[in-house]
Structures are given as C-alpha cells and as structure tokens.
Amino acid sequence: MRKTLLTAAVALCAGSAAATAQTISLVEVITSPPRTEHLRAMVAEFEAANPGVTVEITSLPWGQAFERLATMVQGGNIPDVVEMPDRWLALYANNGALVDLTPHMEQWEGTAELTDATKEFGSVIPGQTHMIPYGFYLRAMFWNKKLFEEAGLDRAPETMQEFYDYSAQIAELDGKYGYCLRGGPGATNGYIMMMLNFLGENRYFNEDGTSTLDDPAAIEGLQFIVDMYQNGLVPRDSVSWGFNEIVAGFYSGTCAMLDQDPDALIAIKERMPEDDFAVAPMPLGPGGKSFPTIGYAGWSIFEAAEDKDLAFDLVAHLSSREMNLEWSKFVGVIPIHVGAEQDPFFTGPNFEGWFTQLNDDRWEPTSMPTFLEEFGYFADVMSIQSGQEALLGQRSAEEVAGEWAAYLSDAYQKWQAAQ
Amino acid sequence: MGRLPLRRLPEVAGGTIAAVSGARAARRSGRLSVVLEPWIYLSPALVLLALVMFVPLIVGFTYAFQDIRLLQPFAGGWVGTAHFETLLFRDRIFRTALVNTAWWTFGSVALQFVFGLGLALLLNRPFLGKRFVQAVVFLPWAVPTFLSGLTFAWLLNPVIGPFPHWLFALGILEEPYSILGNPSLAMWGPIIANVWFGIPFFAITLLAALQAIPGEMYESAAIDGATPWQAFVNVTLPYIAPMIAITVLLRTIWISNFADLIIVMTNGGPANATQILPSYIFTTAYRRLDFGYASAVAMVLLLLLVLYAVLLHRLRKTFRSTA
C-alpha cells in the first residue's frame, strides 16, 4: 500500500515536472520598459514556433543588475538564459557557471552568417564560447554643428591636437565648453581611448605580462584629459558626469562634442534636429591611429539550465538575422551578421562615423581587457575614483596611471597563470 | 535578605536536614518554575529574535575573519585579523569614509533636528487649514529616497536644474556649476536632500511630545512673568527632552547607516569626497566582490554605533539624575 502511494507520489512529481520543464527563464539586465516590450515580442514568436514552451522574463534595472544577478546565482535561483554584458562574462565563465556554446554552435546553421568579431568576442577562454553577442557598442564623436559654427569652425577634429584646439576655441564662448567629459560612472572608456591613442598601439599588456598603462606615452594620454579639465575646456561638473549628464550636456548645447555609442543617437535624435549634429570618427593620436572602445552584450546560458538544447534554441532564435537586425536598430548597436550594415537604416549619414572606424585601417576598435575577473572593479570603481583624483589635481596622472597599471598587471598575471 | 538564614539552617540544626532540604527542593522547584514561566511564554519571540537578529550578526562577524568572494564564497579560508590590519593601517579610503560618515551624520541630524523642531513649534498652534498643512508637510517622508535623490541631483545640475543659478545669483557660487562635482562642497548635496527628507520625522515625533505638555504649565509661567523664550527654555524643552534624546539617538544610527541618497546622487564621488562607510561597504561587497573585507568594515561601523549608543545612554542617565 505504502509502496503504491509512494510510486503514485513519484509519478505525480515527475508528471508535474514534465509539465513545467518547458518553461525557460530569461533574465534581462539592461532594462527599459520599451526594450522589455520589444524583447517580449521577439520571445512571443519563439513561443508560437514551439508550442508548450513558455519563456519567463525577469527584468533587472541596470543600476543594480550586477549585484542582483550575482545574488540570484549565489542563492541558487539561477536563470536558464541571461543577457550578458562583456564586463561580467569572464567572471561567470571562469567560475564555470556558463555553458560552453561551441558544440551547439557547430550544429546551428546561423553560425556561418556571424561576423568574425561576433565569434571572437563571445569567447574569453580559448576554444570555448560562452556568449553569442547581440551587437556592438562602438564609440564615435558626436559634434554640434551650430556651436562649431558659432566658434568659427566648420568640421570635426581629425587629430588629438585639433580636438584640444577646437575645444579651447569653443570654450571661449560664454557658458559653452568643447567636450562633454565623462568623469563619473563609465569614465573608463574615455581614459583608455586617450591613453591608447597616445600609446599608438592596441595593446594593454607587454610580453612580460605588465600593463602598458604606465608607459610614458599612455600617461601623456591621461594628462591630456586632465589638462582639458583643469584648463576649463570641459564643464567643471563633468568630473562626476555619467551617461545621462553627458547626453543632456550635449543636446542642451552646453558642450559641443561627445564620444558615445550608437544608443545615444536615439536619445539625441529625439531632442535635437538631425541637421544640427553629426557623428565623426574619433580623433587620431600623434601616431596617426585611433582606438575607439568597442563594447558588447549578448546571450549566455547557465550550466544550471535543465534543458540546455531548448535554451540554445531560444538564444539561436534571438540571434537569427531578422530578429537581430530589428533588435540592433531598436537598441542602438551594430548588428552581428555579415552584410547587415547594408540595411538602409545604417547607411545614413548619422552612421558614417561608426562605419568609417570599422572599415578604415587608421581606426582599430579596441576591446578593453574584460576577460579579467578584476576588470569589473577596475572599471566601476578604481578608474573612476582615482581618475577623479587626477582631474581634480589631488594626484598626478603618473601616480594614477601607475596604480592602474599595477592593479591590471597583477590581474593579468593571475589570469595567465590560470590558463 | 530573607534567603540567607534559610541557607544556613541545615548546617546549624543537623537533625532537620532531611525535612528542610525536602521543603527547600519543593520551594526551589516552585521558584524555578515561577522564574521560568515568563521565559517559556516569551520563547517563541526570543527564538525568532535570535534567528533574525543574532544569527546573521554572528555569521557576518565570522565573515570578517575570512576571505570571501561572492561567486566562490568559501574558497579563500580563514585569514585571521588580516582585514582589520589592512583597514586600520593601510586603507586611506576607509579613513576618508570614516571622517565623511561623521560629517554626513551630524550635519544631517543637526539640521533635521533644528528645522524639525521649528516646524513642530509652528504646527503646535491653531491656525486655519492646519490639518491640510500638516499632511503636506509630512509628504517628503513618504517619497521613496531613490526618487528624491535623483530629483535633487537634477535640481543641482546647472543644465537642467535651477539651484546652481540661484546660488550664483546670490553670490554663493562664482559660476553656476553643480556642487556635486566639487569635492569640498559635494557632501552638501546629499545632506540637503536628506534634510528635506528627514525634517518630517522630527516634526511628527516632537509635535506629539509638544501636544502632551499640559497647558497649565504655560499659564503659570505666564503668571510668573516668563517671556516666551523663558517659557520655551524652562517649560517646553524639559518636557520634550526625553523625546529629543531618543529621536536624535535613533536618527543618528539610521543616518549613519543610510547610503541610498549618496549612492544615487554621487556614488561616493568625486574622488571619494562623499564616500561614507555604508557606501564603502556596498562598493567593497558588490563591486570588488570582497564580502570578507566588507564585513570587517561593517563590524567597525557596528562597534562605533554601539559605543555611541552607550555613550548617549550614559549621558541621558547623568542628565536625568542631575535634573
């Protein structure tokens, strides 16, 4: 009797498990209400094509996403599919939390259509792939044509020297500044770009595993920004500006130049007539080269996922050519498929700056060393705090660059030892 | 006192030992159950308290002596007092944060108290539309801190907000810029937001205390010829002093633990000018992923707050006994 009851109970459990097994949980981390709606529509098509499967979307606000997701994973409440920004990929992949997608991708017909960069950036451990990126964020220089005209200028700066001189010329206008400096959250990219432009190489580490950031040329790059700040070419408040403040500074006409990703285009287009601004490639360093930072985010699957094949089907659906093209346009990223930039949406003059950087040898998009677990702390805390100290003149550029180099050298050597 | 002879009794009168000890055992078990009974009734609450308060506290305390990383919590093992040594002797951000915490807490509490008391005194007299005004005045307390932090940050931004232009027009700033970007003024931003947010708390509690003062006290003071100031100092203040002490104690502890506004408005910047211990704990735990070190900082904060509470309690006692 007891046995039959037990079997019945087990059968019941198994039955209910089978019924709920077709639920995929997905966590999005860069959230806004219209974005979630767009994602829901994409997911609805997947559900329609796979009867019986439901996808549950959990939306985390970006500002708290890192600690929320980390706490979820730590507490065993692990999603199947997750929107993974480049910054966190190494941390989760190195801790064995993510599925290696390589075998799945070998089976998937969509793999052949992905650009090389897409396949390359999804891998932080050689030979393995832990994410399929959904698009790229690449920095380019927005410039305010009207303010330039007022200052007697008619084109965007092409070199760092011009960038400095033009900024100085615009800053002479009353209450106007040359450049929307980002000294608060997200300041890292700006420092790194300037340092590499002066260094003239897309390289973060030397052969011996030490960081290049304390190279005298790189220090000169950091000093360049410090000089811009201390000589009043950028707004005084910009020492603590984040994304919203720099974008507001640009569209309100307070500062005439802004380095940003395509996603800022959406906010700026809404508030500025399209003829009043343009997007140019980033200025070239003294060596004739420039290194705009490239960032990305994509889809990853957690090892804890029950049905990994089904989870991959969802990721493959989201990464398909049609889905990804619409998503890229909507989110403001450069799409991941070969030839996608031929779409009329991307061929307009607004996108010229970005595609010049992608197609001309003088520009080399650079991916920051996000494969280091310690990079998140460097980018979110260390580079911002000590960068502000340098801007405010509390510490010298040399001292700050030395601190960064020491931290990254340690992290890199630890990473090398683990390979 | 009555217990003493009873205890001696068996030694003095040997023959009655058995009888007496039997009676004593009965009495003791009776006494024991009398002593234990209330604790038995209290036990569910006590167990709950221990579970939700002391267990996390002790766990947090043990974390402070271990190397704990968020994704690999126990791979690092015990490190002894290493965290505390780094903290006290090598961590310059910790020292900055400690000074800033004091500044943030006492600046906020003092201003909240002064304005809160003023508001309570104003609301303590009858006037037309008092109920409506009371409701409106208490509104800031109900606004989520995240929202008020963001609002104040934008009010202080010269591109969008009016504050910098007003301060410039008044001659306080040499140009209209955001004080949040100036390391020597940045702390005022979150303090202003916190004062706006916290005034209602003092106003509500002090108003309740004011309304409990019997009217005859003021009448007799008036008969004795007291000026309004003398009535305030000699009647009002002594009556509300206990309430002041308890609210100031509470608010000090809350505010020194309260990093929301700072995280939203400045995130501890620029260059750590607004970094306080709770925001530093948050950054260490969730950005550097170092839970062990964050726990060590939290223990220091806890210790300081306990010391403060004990000190204030002592002060209250001496104040009361001399009064």
Chai-1 contact restraints between the chains, C-beta under 6 A:
chainA,res_idxA,chainB,res_idxB,connection_type,confidence,min_distance_angstrom,max_distance_angstrom,comment,restraint_id
A,E67,B,Y286,contact,1.0,0.0,6.0,A-B,restraint_1
A,A70,B,L70,contact,1.0,0.0,6.0,A-B,restraint_2
A,N95,B,L71,contact,1.0,0.0,6.0,A-B,restraint_3
A,R236,B,Y177,contact,1.0,0.0,6.0,A-B,restraint_4
A,D237,B,Y177,contact,1.0,0.0,6.0,A-B,restraint_5
A,D237,B,S178,contact,1.0,0.0,6.0,A-B,restraint_6
A,D237,B,G181,contact,1.0,0.0,6.0,A-B,restraint_7
A,V239,B,G181,contact,1.0,0.0,6.0,A-B,restraint_8
A,V239,B,P270,contact,1.0,0.0,6.0,A-B,restraint_9
A,S240,B,L180,contact,1.0,0.0,6.0,A-B,restraint_10
A,S240,B,G181,contact,1.0,0.0,6.0,A-B,restraint_11
A,S240,B,G269,contact,1.0,0.0,6.0,A-B,restraint_12
A,S240,B,P270,contact,1.0,0.0,6.0,A-B,restraint_13
A,A248,B,V159,contact,1.0,0.0,6.0,A-B,restraint_14
A,G249,B,V159,contact,1.0,0.0,6.0,A-B,restraint_15
A,S252,B,V159,contact,1.0,0.0,6.0,A-B,restraint_16
A,T254,B,V159,contact,1.0,0.0,6.0,A-B,restraint_17
A,Y377,B,R287,contact,1.0,0.0,6.0,A-B,restraint_18
A,Y377,B,R288,contact,1.0,0.0,6.0,A-B,restraint_19
A,D380,B,R287,contact,1.0,0.0,6.0,A-B,restraint_20
A,V381,B,T283,contact,1.0,0.0,6.0,A-B,restraint_21
A,V381,B,R287,contact,1.0,0.0,6.0,A-B,restraint_22
A,Q385,B,N272,contact,1.0,0.0,6.0,A-B,restraint_23
A,Q388,B,G269,contact,1.0,0.0,6.0,A-B,restraint_24
A,Q388,B,P270,contact,1.0,0.0,6.0,A-B,restraint_25
A,Q388,B,A271,contact,1.0,0.0,6.0,A-B,restraint_26
A,E389,B,A271,contact,1.0,0.0,6.0,A-B,restraint_27
A,L392,B,P183,contact,1.0,0.0,6.0,A-B,restraint_28
A,L392,B,A271,contact,1.0,0.0,6.0,A-B,restraint_29
A,Q394,B,A271,contact,1.0,0.0,6.0,A-B,restraint_30
